[in-house]
Amino acid sequence: MEEKKCLECGKPVFGRRDKKFCDDQCRNTYNNKQNADSNNYVRNVHNILRKNRRILEELNPKGKSKTSRSKLNEKGFDFNYHTSTYTTKAGATYFFCYEYGYLPIEGDYFALVKKQEYVN
């Protein structure tokens, strides 16, 4: 019978017939290498979304407020990233970063809102 080798370090693998790695560290290292490129992209997008959410949360402590585009830009808000949209029956489109959202209104101003969902 041929001796199986760890896919990460090349050491002999003992145990189950379908085992591919000698230990958890090698398995984790191998999988992290395989997913590195996509993980970096996902990590960067997630960081932008979290920053946008923090900015909206900071500017909207009471659940409803109004702010300017310049204030959002000053804090580093990125308008290209949001998690969802909601269009009202009147046709207004809210952009959300998780539970915090904004609606473009007159001029360079935005109405800020917080979703009030009740999860059971």
URPE-V792468 format. One record per backbone hydrogen bond with DSSP energy under -0.5 kcal/mol. CO is the residue of the C=O (numbers start at 0). NH is the residue of the N-H. E is the energy in kcal/mol with one decimal. If there is no record, write none. Layout:
# URPE-V792468
co:CO nh:NH e:E
co:CO nh:NH e:E
This chain:
# URPE-V792468
co:3 nh:12 e:-2.4
co:5 nh:9 e:-1.2
co:10 nh:5 e:-3.1
co:15 nh:18 e:-1.1
co:19 nh:6 e:-2.1
co:22 nh:26 e:-1.9
co:23 nh:27 e:-2.9
co:24 nh:28 e:-2.7
co:25 nh:29 e:-2.6
co:26 nh:30 e:-2.4
co:27 nh:31 e:-2.6
co:28 nh:32 e:-2.1
co:29 nh:33 e:-2.1
co:30 nh:34 e:-1.8
co:32 nh:35 e:-0.8
co:34 nh:38 e:-2.6
co:35 nh:39 e:-2.1
co:36 nh:40 e:-1.7
co:37 nh:41 e:-2.6
co:38 nh:42 e:-3.0
co:39 nh:43 e:-2.4
co:40 nh:44 e:-2.5
co:41 nh:45 e:-2.8
co:42 nh:46 e:-2.3
co:43 nh:47 e:-1.9
co:44 nh:48 e:-2.5
co:45 nh:49 e:-2.6
co:46 nh:50 e:-2.2
co:47 nh:51 e:-2.6
co:48 nh:52 e:-2.5
co:49 nh:53 e:-2.5
co:50 nh:54 e:-2.3
co:51 nh:55 e:-2.4
co:52 nh:56 e:-2.7
co:53 nh:57 e:-2.5
co:54 nh:58 e:-2.2
co:55 nh:59 e:-0.7
co:56 nh:59 e:-0.6
co:59 nh:62 e:-0.9
co:62 nh:113 e:-1.0
co:64 nh:111 e:-3.2
co:66 nh:109 e:-3.0
co:67 nh:71 e:-1.8
co:68 nh:72 e:-2.9
co:69 nh:73 e:-2.4
co:70 nh:74 e:-1.3
co:71 nh:76 e:-2.5
co:72 nh:75 e:-1.3
co:76 nh:78 e:-0.6
co:77 nh:80 e:-1.4
co:83 nh:95 e:-3.3
co:85 nh:87 e:-0.5
co:85 nh:93 e:-3.4
co:87 nh:90 e:-1.6
co:91 nh:87 e:-2.8
co:91 nh:93 e:-0.6
co:92 nh:103 e:-0.5
co:93 nh:85 e:-2.3
co:94 nh:101 e:-2.3
co:95 nh:82 e:-2.8
co:95 nh:83 e:-1.6
co:95 nh:97 e:-0.6
co:96 nh:99 e:-1.7
co:98 nh:114 e:-3.1
co:99 nh:96 e:-3.4
co:100 nh:112 e:-2.4
co:101 nh:94 e:-2.7
co:102 nh:110 e:-2.6
co:105 nh:108 e:-1.1
co:107 nh:68 e:-2.9
co:108 nh:104 e:-2.9
co:109 nh:66 e:-2.3
co:109 nh:111 e:-0.5
co:110 nh:102 e:-2.2
co:111 nh:64 e:-1.9
co:112 nh:100 e:-2.6
co:114 nh:116 e:-0.7
co:116 nh:118 e:-0.7
